[in-house]
Amino acid sequence: MLARSAVGVRGALKTAAKLARGFASVEQADCVVIGAGVVGLAVARRLAQGGRDVLVLESAPTFGTGTSSRNSEVVHAGIYYPPDSLKAAFCVRGRELLYEYCSEREIPHGQIGKLIVATGPSEVPKLSNLMDRGARNGVDGLRMMDGAEAMRMEPELQCLKALFSPVSGIVDTHSLMLSLVGEAENHGAMFSYNTTVVGGHLEGISMHLHVCETKNLDEHGNGQFPLQPELELVPKVVVNSAGLSAPLLAKRFDGLNGQVIPPAYFARGHYFTLANTKNPPFQHLIYPIPEDGGLGVHVTLDLNGQVKFGPDVEWINGVDDVSSFLNRFDYSVSASHAERFYPAIRRYYPNLKDGSLEPGYSGIRPKLSAPQQPTSDFVVQGEETHGVPGLVNLFGIESPGLTSSMAIAEHVVAKFLT
């Protein structure tokens, strides 16, 4: 059966490539998860544990090469998100599941706590609003403290007031994803990398996925998709967890109501690392008041003690669909970006020395709202929204997607696929 063998997918692709144009091999499958980021992996694991035959299709050579490996690696508490939103519910539940999972499997992580700081009088009311929102979302242990107490905790910090979140933390995302892959495989899930789902079509109520080898899509090199797929997969269940390209992929499902597919926007975030730090200046995560499109340039510590600052928000346009599908975004970090980082960081870390920031890495946020618009919630779509049995679309899974990953998987499988 195809869904039990990724080798079968690659074999079918190679066979189909040899056929005359206009013909594609058609194969049946049980459950197909599109995208091997942390959310797709969590869904695949959950489905496989439930006894389903799971096939994960990933366009990259391995798992987690997109947003899942280009973020702050922070375990969020659930403070920032509107009450009753999916982000709030999934973040709080996901944090509990994530800490439990990592503790039981000895995946490197640390519940190191976070200080959200107000550095000017106008920011103090915003801090109070965040505390109220976090409490409504069910975040335990939140405590407001004056600047003196916060600066005793963190001597290099400068602030007027701070909100302390003891349940925030950090996690080694690669180790987490490696564990999810292993557990999914142990329950029979198969992975086919270098395999791109480029679209699909409905026949009756069945979704037919159009699949190509990534190298063949890459060879087009003109921003265009091939006229014919190399393989048609007909699964009972499809989870569109394609991350940055999830809305664009859904628009290429011929027969799916386009009115239910939200627009896609992309916001790049750059990170810089602190050079020559034998002793990190902070022991906790330090966050400013959130800004439009993000949570502000904050201090993140990784499990090796490296200090990172970021991300900023840089909206990007003009990304063609093929580049989005193949993760061909510009991830370079120019040293000149540091000029914008120094003043932002010095608002709460005044002793930051000139020349101490080094370019780190960048990531792209999959946004569903444009600049200056209110931040969108996660979108989790099932049959009741689009009318296609067995199809689940996951749109706009930006932060706190990492923290929420296991809760999203729990919800998707329980609500739509049981």
C-alpha positions in Angstrom: 0.0 0.0 0.0 1.4 3.4 -1.0 0.9 5.1 2.4 3.2 2.5 4.0 6.1 3.2 1.7 7.8 6.5 0.9 9.9 4.4 -1.5 6.6 3.7 -3.3 6.1 7.5 -3.8 9.5 8.0 -5.2 9.2 5.0 -7.4 5.8 6.2 -8.7 7.3 9.6 -9.4 10.1 8.2 -11.4 7.8 6.0 -13.4 5.4 8.8 -14.1 8.2 11.0 -15.3 9.0 8.5 -18.0 5.4 8.5 -19.3 4.2 10.6 -22.1 3.0 14.1 -21.2 -0.6 14.1 -20.1 -0.4 10.9 -18.2 0.1 10.6 -14.4 0.3 7.6 -12.2 -2.6 7.5 -9.7 -2.2 6.0 -6.3 -4.5 5.7 -3.2 -3.4 6.7 0.3 -4.9 6.9 3.8 -3.6 10.0 5.4 -1.3 12.6 3.7 0.4 15.4 5.8 1.8 18.1 3.5 4.8 19.7 5.2 7.3 18.4 7.7 7.6 21.4 10.0 7.0 21.0 13.7 3.2 21.2 13.3 3.1 18.7 10.5 5.3 16.4 12.4 3.1 16.6 15.5 0.0 15.9 13.4 1.7 13.0 11.7 2.8 11.5 15.0 -0.7 11.9 16.5 -2.4 10.2 13.4 0.1 7.4 13.4 -0.4 6.7 17.1 -4.1 6.5 16.3 -3.5 3.6 13.9 -3.7 5.5 10.6 -1.4 4.9 7.7 0.4 8.2 7.4 2.5 9.6 4.6 4.4 12.9 5.1 5.3 14.8 1.9 8.0 17.5 2.2 9.5 19.5 -0.6 12.9 20.0 1.2 15.6 17.4 1.6 14.7 17.0 5.3 12.3 18.1 8.0 11.9 21.5 9.6 13.9 23.6 7.2 11.5 26.6 7.1 9.9 28.6 9.9 10.3 25.7 12.4 14.1 26.1 12.4 14.2 29.9 12.0 12.6 31.3 15.1 13.4 32.2 18.7 13.0 28.7 20.1 10.9 30.1 22.9 8.2 28.3 24.7 5.5 31.0 25.1 3.2 31.2 28.1 0.1 32.5 26.3 0.1 36.1 27.4 -0.2 38.1 24.2 -3.2 36.6 22.4 -6.9 37.7 22.6 -8.9 35.6 25.0 -11.0 32.8 23.4 -8.6 32.8 20.3 -7.1 29.7 19.0 -3.6 31.2 19.6 -4.4 31.6 23.3 -6.0 28.2 23.7 -3.4 26.3 21.7 -0.5 28.1 23.3 -1.6 27.4 26.9 -2.5 23.8 26.2 0.5 23.3 23.9 3.0 24.6 26.5 1.8 22.0 29.0 2.0 19.2 26.4 5.4 20.4 25.2 7.0 20.6 28.7 5.6 17.2 29.5 6.9 15.7 26.3 10.3 17.2 26.6 10.7 16.2 30.2 9.7 12.6 29.6 12.1 12.2 26.7 14.9 14.3 28.0 14.7 16.7 25.1 16.8 19.8 26.0 14.7 22.6 27.3 14.5 25.1 30.1 11.7 26.9 31.9 13.8 30.0 32.5 11.1 32.6 32.8 10.6 35.9 31.0 10.4 39.6 31.8 8.3 41.8 29.7 9.6 45.3 30.4 8.2 48.8 30.2 11.0 51.3 29.6 8.8 54.5 29.4 5.7 55.8 31.3 3.5 55.3 28.2 4.3 51.6 28.2 3.2 50.9 31.8 -0.5 50.7 31.0 0.2 48.3 28.2 2.1 46.1 30.6 -1.0 46.0 32.9 -3.2 45.1 29.9 -0.8 42.2 29.1 -1.1 40.9 32.6 -4.9 41.0 32.5 -5.0 39.3 29.2 -2.6 36.6 30.3 -4.6 35.9 33.4 -7.8 35.6 31.3 -6.0 33.1 29.1 -5.2 30.9 32.1 -1.5 31.7 32.4 -0.3 30.9 35.9 2.2 32.7 38.1 2.2 36.1 36.3 3.5 38.8 38.6 4.0 42.6 38.2 7.1 44.0 39.7 8.6 47.5 39.9 11.8 48.4 38.0 14.0 48.0 41.1 13.0 44.4 41.7 13.3 43.5 38.0 16.8 45.1 37.9 17.8 43.1 41.0 16.9 40.0 39.1 18.7 41.2 36.0 21.4 43.8 36.9 22.1 44.7 33.2 18.4 45.5 32.7 16.9 49.0 32.7 13.1 49.4 33.0 10.4 51.2 34.9 8.3 48.1 35.5 8.2 44.5 34.4 5.8 41.6 34.1 7.4 38.3 35.1 6.2 35.1 33.5 7.8 32.1 35.3 6.4 29.5 32.9 8.0 30.8 29.7 11.1 29.0 28.5 13.3 27.7 25.6 13.5 24.4 23.7 15.9 22.8 21.3 13.7 22.7 18.3 15.8 20.3 16.2 15.9 17.7 19.0 12.1 18.1 19.4 11.4 17.6 15.7 13.9 14.7 15.6 11.9 13.0 18.4 8.6 13.6 16.6 9.9 12.1 13.4 11.2 9.1 15.3 7.9 8.5 17.1 5.9 8.9 13.9 8.1 6.4 12.1 7.9 4.0 15.0 4.1 4.0 14.6 4.4 3.3 10.8 4.4 6.8 9.3 6.5 7.2 6.2 8.3 10.3 5.0 9.0 11.3 1.4 11.4 14.2 1.2 12.2 16.2 -2.0 8.6 15.7 -2.9 6.4 18.7 -3.6 2.6 18.9 -3.7 2.0 21.6 -6.3 -1.8 21.5 -6.3 -4.8 19.3 -6.6 -8.4 18.9 -7.8 -11.7 17.6 -6.6 -13.4 14.6 -8.2 -16.7 14.3 -6.4 -15.8 14.7 -2.8 -12.3 13.2 -3.2 -9.2 15.3 -3.2 -6.6 14.4 -5.8 -3.2 15.8 -4.9 -0.8 16.7 -7.7 2.8 15.7 -6.8 6.2 16.3 -8.4 9.8 15.6 -7.5 11.2 18.8 -6.1 14.2 18.7 -8.5 11.9 18.6 -11.5 9.9 21.6 -10.2 13.2 23.4 -9.5 14.4 22.7 -13.0 11.7 24.9 -14.5 13.4 27.9 -12.9 10.9 30.3 -14.4 8.4 30.7 -11.5 6.0 28.4 -13.3 4.5 25.1 -12.3 4.6 22.1 -14.6 1.4 21.6 -16.8 1.0 18.1 -15.6 1.8 16.4 -12.2 4.0 13.4 -12.2 1.8 11.6 -9.7 -1.8 11.9 -8.4 -2.4 10.8 -4.9 -5.9 10.2 -3.7 -5.9 10.2 0.1 -8.8 9.8 2.5 -7.3 12.5 4.7 -5.2 15.5 3.7 -3.6 17.9 6.2 -2.3 21.0 4.5 0.4 22.0 7.0 2.6 23.6 4.3 3.5 26.6 6.5 4.5 29.6 4.4 2.9 28.2 1.3 -0.3 26.7 2.8 -2.7 29.4 1.5 -1.1 29.4 -1.9 -1.3 25.6 -2.1 -5.0 25.7 -1.1 -5.6 28.2 -4.0 -4.2 25.5 -6.3 -6.8 23.0 -5.2 -9.1 23.2 -8.2 -12.7 23.0 -7.0 -12.1 24.3 -3.5 -14.0 27.5 -2.7 -11.5 30.3 -3.0 -13.6 32.5 -0.7 -12.5 30.6 2.4 -8.8 30.9 1.7 -7.2 33.9 3.4 -4.6 36.1 1.7 -1.0 35.4 2.5 1.6 37.9 3.6 5.2 37.4 4.6 7.2 39.2 7.3 10.9 38.6 7.6 12.6 38.7 11.0 16.4 39.1 11.5 18.4 37.9 14.4 21.8 39.1 15.7 24.0 37.3 18.2 26.0 38.8 21.0 29.8 38.4 20.3 32.4 37.3 22.8 30.1 36.5 25.6 31.6 34.1 28.1 29.0 35.2 30.6 25.6 36.1 29.2 24.3 39.4 30.5 20.8 38.0 31.2 19.5 34.8 32.8 15.9 35.2 31.7 14.2 36.0 28.4 13.8 39.8 28.1 11.0 41.2 25.9 9.9 44.8 25.2 6.3 45.8 24.7 5.0 44.2 21.4 5.1 46.1 18.2 3.1 45.9 14.9 3.6 42.5 13.3 5.8 41.0 16.1 6.8 40.9 19.8 9.6 43.4 19.5 13.4 42.9 19.4 13.9 40.7 22.4 16.6 38.8 24.2 16.6 35.1 23.7 19.0 32.6 25.3 19.7 29.2 23.7 20.6 26.1 25.6 24.3 26.6 24.8 24.2 30.0 26.5 24.4 32.0 23.3 22.5 35.3 23.5 20.3 36.3 20.5 18.5 39.5 19.8 15.5 39.7 17.4 13.5 39.4 15.4 12.6 42.7 13.8 9.7 43.0 11.3 10.4 43.5 7.6 7.4 43.0 5.3 8.3 41.4 1.9 6.4 41.4 -1.4 6.8 40.0 -4.8 7.3 36.3 -3.9 6.1 34.0 -6.7 4.3 30.8 -5.8 7.1 28.4 -6.8 9.6 30.3 -4.7 7.2 30.1 -1.8 6.7 26.3 -2.3 10.4 25.7 -2.5 11.3 28.0 0.4 13.4 30.2 -1.9 13.2 33.2 0.4 16.2 35.5 1.0 17.4 34.5 4.5 20.6 36.6 4.4 21.3 39.0 7.3 23.1 42.2 6.4 25.4 43.6 9.0 23.8 47.0 8.3 20.6 45.9 9.9 22.4 46.1 13.2 22.1 49.9 13.0 18.3 49.5 13.7 18.9 46.9 16.5 21.3 48.9 18.7 18.8 51.7 19.7 15.9 49.2 20.2 18.0 47.0 22.5 19.6 49.8 24.4 16.2 50.9 25.6 16.3 48.0 28.1 20.0 47.1 27.8 21.9 50.4 27.9 25.4 48.8 28.3 25.3 47.1 24.9 28.6 47.9 23.4 29.2 49.2 19.8 30.3 46.4 17.5 29.1 43.6 19.7 26.2 42.4 17.4 27.0 39.9 14.8 24.6 38.7 12.0 22.8 35.5 13.0 20.0 34.2 11.0 16.5 35.2 9.7 13.1 33.6 9.4 9.8 34.3 7.7 6.5 34.6 9.4 3.4 33.3 7.6 1.0 36.2 8.2 -2.7 36.4 7.3 -3.0 40.2 8.0 -1.3 43.1 6.2 0.9 45.7 7.9 -1.1 48.0 10.3 -4.0 45.5 10.4 -4.9 43.6 13.6 -2.9 40.4 14.0 -4.9 37.4 12.7 -5.7 34.3 14.6 -4.6 30.8 13.6 -7.0 29.4 11.0 -7.9 25.7 11.2 -10.3 24.7 8.5 -12.3 21.5 8.2 -15.2 20.2 6.2 -17.7 22.5 7.9 -15.9 25.5 6.3 -15.0 24.3 2.8 -17.2 21.3 2.3 -14.4 18.8 1.4 -14.4 15.6 3.7 -11.0 14.8 5.1 -9.3 18.0 4.2 -7.8 20.2 7.0 -6.1 23.5 6.1 -3.8 25.1 8.6 -3.2 28.8 7.8 -1.2 31.5 9.5 0.7 29.2 11.9 3.2 31.8 13.0 4.2 32.4 16.6 3.2 30.8 18.9 3.1 27.9 16.4 6.1 26.0 18.0 4.6 26.2 21.5 1.1 25.3 20.1 2.2 22.4 17.8 1.1 19.5 20.0 -2.2 21.2 20.9 -2.9 21.9 17.2 -2.2 18.2 16.5 -4.5 17.1 19.4 -7.3 19.4 18.1 -7.0 18.5 14.5 -7.1 14.8 15.0 -9.8 14.8 17.7 -12.1 17.3 15.9 -11.7 16.4 12.2 -10.0 13.1 11.8 -11.4 10.7 14.4 
